[in-house]
Amino acid sequence: MDDANGREQALVLVVEDDPDIQTLIARHLSEAGFSVITAMTAAEGFLLWSERLPDLLVVDLMLPDGSGRGLVSQIRAAGDVPVVVVTADTNEESLVATLDAGADDYLTKPFRVNELLARVRSVMRRRPREREPDTIQAGSLTVSVVDRRVWRSGEEVRVTPTEFRLLLQLARHPNRVFTHGALLTAVWGPEYADEPHILRVTLNRLRNKLGEPQVIENRPAVGYVLVPDSGDGQTPVS
C-alpha cells in the first residue's frame, strides 16, 4: 500500500486481545505512516501473517488461545519477520525466553506509544526486510505470488488455495527441509500442528498435479523439501 506521496507503506500486524490497547496501537502506527492489520488471537494472527506477509509484528504475550511467545516461535519456524512483543510480565526469565523464541525487542505494559514507535522503527532499521518478488522461479516451477498461479515448464497447474499456500511456503525456501509441524502451522495454523494426515493428503494431491519428476521430496519422519529440478523453467508471458 502507498501513502499520499506514492511511497510504499510498511505493513504491521498487531496481535492484541485488549480492544482498547489494540485500537490505540493501530491508530498511532497509522498516524506514523504504517499500514496496519489487527488480530485478537494467536490463530488469527498466524493466519494473517501467512496470507498478508506483514513487514513487522507487534504481539501481546497473553492471548486468549495461547501464548504470544508460542506464536513468535511458530512464525520463526516458518519464516522471518521482525517482531516486537508487548507484555505485562516483567519477570526477567520470561523476557529472556521471549527473546530466545525469536522476538527482536519487547516493551512492558504500561508503555508510552512514542516508545513503541521508536522500538518499531529501530527493529525495522536493524532488520530491513527484502520485499518478496512477484514471481518465484525454482527450476521448471514458476509460482506467481501476486495472482496465486503456478506453472510447471510453462504449462499452468491448477491448484486450490490451500495447495498454493503449501507450495508457496516450500518454494520460498528451496532445498530447506520443513518439518511436518512447521508446514502445518504455516499453512493451516498452530491449532493443526499435530494433524499430519491433513498435510499428507494435501501434499500427495499437490505432487500428483505437479507431475514428474517430483520436485517436492519426502524426508521420512522429518518433513518435506522442494528441490528444484534441472528443467528449463519458463516464466509465462502475459
Helices and strands as residue ranges (DSSP letters): E 11-15, H 19-31, E 35-39, H 42-52, E 56-60, E 62-63, E 66-67, H 68-78, E 83-87, H 92-101, E 105-108, H 113-126, E 135-138, E 141-144, E 149-152, E 155-157, H 161-172, E 178-179, H 180-187, G 190-192, H 196-210, E 216-219, E 223-226
